[in-house]
Amino acid sequence: MPDMELHDYQLSMTRRQLFGRSALGLGTAAMAQMLPTELQSAQGKADLNGGIHHRATAKRVIYLFMSGGPSHIDTWDYKPKMRDMFGQDLPEHIRDGQRVTGMTAGQKTHPVCPSKYEFTKHPNNEDGLWVSELLSKTGKVAKELCVVNSTFTEAINHDPAITYIQTGSQVPGRPSLGAWLSYGLGTMNEDLPGYIVMHAKTSFPEQSLFNRLWGPGFLPAEHQGVLLRSEGDPVLYLSNPKGTSRKDRRAQLDTLAALNRSQHEQSLDPQTLARIKQHEMAFRMQASVPELMDLTQENDKTFELYGEEARKAGTFAACCLNARRLAERGVRNIQIFHRGWDAHGGLPREHESQCRDIDQACYALITDLKQRGMLDETLVVWGGEFGRTSYCQGGLTKENYGRDHHPRCFTTWMAGGGIKPGITYGRSDDYGYNIANPDGTPMRPKPEKEKWTPGTMHIHDRNATILHLLGIDHRKLTYRYQGRDFRLTDIDGHVIKDIIS
C-alpha cells in the first residue's frame, strides 16, 4: 500500500478500532495456547470417542421439559399416609420455616392435600415403582426409568427457576445446557443444527417461554438452539422468496460469504465467520428440514405406538416422534417444552389434560428408541423447574384442589444413555415435602447446594450428571467472559454416580 494510502487508512481508524484490531490477532493466538488441551480440539476428540474428557455413554439427549412445575404428589411420589390427614394443617416442623410464594403466604392454614388419584406399582428392577393412574402408559416402561424423588432447587418462582435449571443461574444471560453441549461437542450432522427446540401445543399455556432459555448467552451465536415451528415454515424465512431459485440463492450466499471474508480479514471479528456458518447451515436446512418434518413417511404401526395425536403437527406426541427422527439424523440435543403445569387451582382438571398430552408419547418415545437400538446411546430426561406443595392453595375438597410452587423436593426421571434402568433414587418424607432419609424421616441437616448429600439431587448435580454421560467433565468445560471462567454448574455440581450404569 503506498505511504499516502496507508496514512489515510490509519487516519480513518477510530481509537476503538485500532485497539480492537491490534488486540484480536495477538489475543486469539494467546488464547489458543492458554486453553486446556481438551478444549483446543474438543470436536475432534468428540468425533473419536463421543466425549471430550472421558468416554461418553450417551451420544445425544432428548429433554422433555414440563414447564410450570408438575405435581410430584399426583404423578410419581405416592404418599398414602396423607389420606389419613386430609384437611389437617401441615405440621410446623415439616414446613420448618420454608419460604413460600405470596400466593399462599397469607393463608391462615395450610391443609394437607392428598392426591385423589390411584397409584399402581409397576414392576422394575427393584421393589416396584408406584405410578399415578394419570401416567399409566408411561408406567409400562418403568423398567427403563431412573426416577429421582429428591430433586431440589432454591428458586421458588417460575422465571428464575426455569432460567436456573436451563442455564445454571437464576439471572438471565448465561448459556443454556444445549448451547454448552454444542460448544463442547459440536454437531454430528452438518445439514442440521446441533441443538433443536420444539414447543408442544397445550390447553394451558400460562407462562411465556423466552428464547434465552435455549440461547447461547455469551457463547458464539452458532451454539444457540434453533426453534422448529409447527405451522408454516419450520424455521422462519427458511423458504426462498418467490421468484428466487435454489441456484440463485447459492450465488447470493457465495457473494455474501466473499464480502464477509473480506470484512473478517480487516476486523478479525469471529462473529463474521459465525455469520457465514449460519448462512451455510440455513441453506443446507432448506433441503434437510422439510424432509425431517414430513411425518407421512412414518408407517401406521408407528402412529399406533405414538397415538393418533402424533399425526397433528405441534402436539407433544408429534414433537416426540420428531425427536426420534432428529436423533436418528445425528442431532445432539433435542428439547421439547410442554407448558401448562402451573396448577394453583383446579389441579385435577389441568393435570388430567396435561397428562393426556404426554403419557402415551413418553411411553412411545422410550419404546421406539428401545426397539431401534437407540436407547442405550440416547439420554431421555423428564421434569419441570420445581414440584408442587403437599398442602392446598385455596379451597379444598377431595375432588378439587390447587397446589403452590414447591422447590424443596420434587420428582424427575431419566432413561437410557448410561443411566441405571428400573431404579428410584432418593425419597421424600410422608408428606412429599422434604427430602428424607432412607427410613422416611426428614433429612437433617437440610441438603445444601454447596455440599452434596447422598440421596439428593440438586439441579446443578442433575446438569453435571447429564454432561458426564455425554463425555464432559462439568468442571472443565468453561468459557472465559468478562475476566472470569464460567461453566454451566457455576461453582457447584456433583455427578450422581449411584444412578450411572
Helices and strands as residue ranges (DSSP letters): H 3-12, H 15-34, H 37-40, H 42-49, E 60-66, G 72-74, G 80-85, H 92-95, E 119-122, E 129-132, G 133-135, H 136-139, G 142-144, E 145-152, H 158-167, H 177-185, E 195-200, G 211-214, G 221-223, E 226-228, H 246-267, H 270-292, G 295-297, H 300-306, G 308-311, H 316-328, E 333-338, H 347-371, G 375-377, E 378-383, E 387-392, E 403-406, E 410-415, E 423-425, E 457-458, H 459-469, E 479-481, E 484-486, G 497-499
